[in-house]
Amino acid sequence: MKKKGFLGVLVVLVFLILAAGCENEDGNGDTSVLNLSGQVWTRSPGEGNEYVHFSGNLEIISSVFWGLDGQGNLQYFNIGGSGSIADGQLSFSIGKPSELISIQNFYIGGFVPNYLFDNFNISSADAKAAQILDIIVSGGRLVRSWDDYYISDYVFYIYVDRDVTLTGTGKTMTSECHCEENFGFCNCRDDECECSGKTTITKNLNLNLKTGWNVMTFKDEGNELEQSWTIEISAGDSSGARWVLWEDNN
């Protein structure tokens, strides 16, 4: 039985967002400006995880990401952008981010590169970058994904101030399940954890980022019964993904 991976669940816990995805276009051929648009989806009222068209109006507050500041402290960075959700339709535009950080302090797709990859290398250590993982709106957040629940497969956007290549060697990580963490679909009830362990395999990283905005995908596919997941980060086709609103009161 094919299931989404435990790192996808971790992202849910960190971002406090759910996913499904977005019908839209990315940009207009000019990589210095990122234009995002499309129908917004939301969870249907009542039980279950079914998503339906959102039809309301919301103000866009900001777009954010996290990374390390100059002192090595983890923090959120607000990078600006403008737009709105009107009658359930997203319209958002951002040029050069208002904040850029050293790419050496960058968390790719929200994860520390040296955790996911061996031999991580940056072709231009002086490059500066920013990214969009989610968009904060009045009353919630937007995330773009193909998932209906766990945000294991999602779209994100990286801005770099120069051409730069990021490479890394994939690796295999095996860890035991800890009931208090409840990651990896552990059945942790009554202080019993039925997981014996979980294996995460990352594919080789090879990102050739161009100056301006780059569309990226994070894919985390796995097998719940075998407790094994495979992660791939790549420059990818975002077609079929949808914007989903995770409201603060959900």
PEDA-V116543 format. One record per residue. NEAR is the number of other ideal C-beta (glycine too) atoms within 12 Angstrom. D_FIRST is the distance of its C-alpha to the first C-alpha in Angstrom with 2 decimals. Layout:
near=NEAR d_first=D_FIRST
near=NEAR d_first=D_FIRST
This chain:
near=10 d_first=0.00
near=15 d_first=3.78
near=25 d_first=6.46
near=35 d_first=10.15
near=38 d_first=12.19
near=37 d_first=14.79
near=41 d_first=17.69
near=42 d_first=16.84
near=30 d_first=17.29
near=30 d_first=20.45
near=36 d_first=21.76
near=32 d_first=21.47
near=18 d_first=23.51
near=24 d_first=26.02
near=32 d_first=26.60
near=20 d_first=26.18
near=37 d_first=24.67
near=37 d_first=21.75
near=43 d_first=20.66
near=39 d_first=20.13
near=34 d_first=22.66
near=38 d_first=25.93
near=25 d_first=27.88
near=30 d_first=30.70
near=19 d_first=32.64
near=36 d_first=33.06
near=25 d_first=36.72
near=16 d_first=39.51
near=12 d_first=39.83
near=16 d_first=41.78
near=26 d_first=39.67
near=21 d_first=42.21
near=22 d_first=41.03
near=40 d_first=37.53
near=26 d_first=37.37
near=42 d_first=34.32
near=27 d_first=34.21
near=31 d_first=32.13
near=30 d_first=30.90
near=44 d_first=29.68
near=39 d_first=26.89
near=35 d_first=26.64
near=27 d_first=24.76
near=17 d_first=26.12
near=12 d_first=28.35
near=8 d_first=27.16
near=7 d_first=23.79
near=11 d_first=20.43
near=19 d_first=19.30
near=17 d_first=20.65
near=29 d_first=22.81
near=22 d_first=26.18
near=24 d_first=29.08
near=32 d_first=31.27
near=16 d_first=34.91
near=23 d_first=36.91
near=19 d_first=39.02
near=31 d_first=38.34
near=20 d_first=40.20
near=33 d_first=38.57
near=24 d_first=39.64
near=27 d_first=38.44
near=38 d_first=35.76
near=33 d_first=34.96
near=39 d_first=33.25
near=30 d_first=33.64
near=35 d_first=35.11
near=22 d_first=37.95
near=16 d_first=41.53
near=14 d_first=44.53
near=9 d_first=44.71
near=12 d_first=41.10
near=13 d_first=40.07
near=18 d_first=36.77
near=18 d_first=37.53
near=25 d_first=36.67
near=32 d_first=38.57
near=20 d_first=39.54
near=34 d_first=39.96
near=27 d_first=41.30
near=36 d_first=40.71
near=21 d_first=41.75
near=30 d_first=40.61
near=25 d_first=39.51
near=36 d_first=37.24
near=20 d_first=39.39
near=15 d_first=38.29
near=26 d_first=34.66
near=25 d_first=35.20
near=39 d_first=34.82
near=29 d_first=37.62
near=40 d_first=37.69
near=26 d_first=39.66
near=34 d_first=40.26
near=23 d_first=42.44
near=24 d_first=43.08
near=32 d_first=41.50
near=18 d_first=44.10
near=29 d_first=42.75
near=25 d_first=41.60
near=33 d_first=40.80
near=25 d_first=40.96
near=34 d_first=37.89
near=25 d_first=38.13
near=30 d_first=37.26
near=38 d_first=34.40
near=33 d_first=30.82
near=43 d_first=28.73
near=49 d_first=26.31
near=37 d_first=27.14
near=32 d_first=26.44
near=20 d_first=29.03
near=32 d_first=29.00
near=22 d_first=30.13
near=22 d_first=27.17
near=34 d_first=24.61
near=32 d_first=26.82
near=18 d_first=29.49
near=18 d_first=32.79
near=30 d_first=32.48
near=22 d_first=35.46
near=30 d_first=37.23
near=19 d_first=39.69
near=21 d_first=41.99
near=18 d_first=42.14
near=15 d_first=44.51
near=28 d_first=42.09
near=30 d_first=41.32
near=44 d_first=38.23
near=41 d_first=36.57
near=43 d_first=33.29
near=42 d_first=31.88
near=38 d_first=28.65
near=44 d_first=29.46
near=47 d_first=32.53
near=34 d_first=34.32
near=36 d_first=35.75
near=19 d_first=37.94
near=21 d_first=35.78
near=31 d_first=32.51
near=36 d_first=30.61
near=53 d_first=29.01
near=49 d_first=26.00
near=47 d_first=24.62
near=41 d_first=20.92
near=35 d_first=18.27
near=36 d_first=16.10
near=25 d_first=16.53
near=26 d_first=16.43
near=36 d_first=15.90
near=43 d_first=17.98
near=40 d_first=15.84
near=41 d_first=17.14
near=46 d_first=20.81
near=45 d_first=24.21
near=46 d_first=27.24
near=45 d_first=30.75
near=45 d_first=32.96
near=42 d_first=36.74
near=38 d_first=38.84
near=26 d_first=42.62
near=20 d_first=42.73
near=20 d_first=40.68
near=30 d_first=38.57
near=23 d_first=35.87
near=36 d_first=33.24
near=23 d_first=31.66
near=28 d_first=29.65
near=19 d_first=27.92
near=24 d_first=24.22
near=23 d_first=23.46
near=19 d_first=21.01
near=24 d_first=21.11
near=17 d_first=20.02
near=22 d_first=20.84
near=17 d_first=20.77
near=24 d_first=19.42
near=17 d_first=22.34
near=18 d_first=22.15
near=10 d_first=24.74
near=19 d_first=22.75
near=20 d_first=19.48
near=32 d_first=17.68
near=41 d_first=14.22
near=32 d_first=12.81
near=26 d_first=15.20
near=18 d_first=16.02
near=18 d_first=19.70
near=10 d_first=21.84
near=8 d_first=25.26
near=11 d_first=25.40
near=11 d_first=22.53
near=23 d_first=19.69
near=20 d_first=16.88
near=27 d_first=15.74
near=17 d_first=17.57
near=20 d_first=17.21
near=34 d_first=15.31
near=26 d_first=15.87
near=34 d_first=16.58
near=27 d_first=17.77
near=35 d_first=20.10
near=25 d_first=21.34
near=23 d_first=25.10
near=34 d_first=26.90
near=21 d_first=29.56
near=39 d_first=30.79
near=19 d_first=34.10
near=37 d_first=35.14
near=22 d_first=38.14
near=21 d_first=40.79
near=29 d_first=39.77
near=37 d_first=36.40
near=36 d_first=33.23
near=34 d_first=29.93
near=37 d_first=26.96
near=33 d_first=23.17
near=47 d_first=20.81
near=32 d_first=17.24
near=41 d_first=14.65
near=29 d_first=11.24
near=32 d_first=8.82
near=22 d_first=6.00
near=25 d_first=6.67
near=16 d_first=6.74
near=21 d_first=8.86
near=29 d_first=10.62
near=28 d_first=11.31
near=38 d_first=12.20
near=31 d_first=14.54
near=40 d_first=17.33
near=32 d_first=19.79
near=39 d_first=22.95
near=29 d_first=24.95
near=29 d_first=27.54
near=26 d_first=25.56
near=14 d_first=25.62
near=33 d_first=25.05
near=18 d_first=25.20
near=19 d_first=22.84
near=38 d_first=22.57
near=37 d_first=24.33
near=47 d_first=26.57
near=48 d_first=25.52
near=42 d_first=28.04
near=34 d_first=27.24
near=25 d_first=30.30
near=15 d_first=31.94
near=11 d_first=32.05
near=19 d_first=28.29
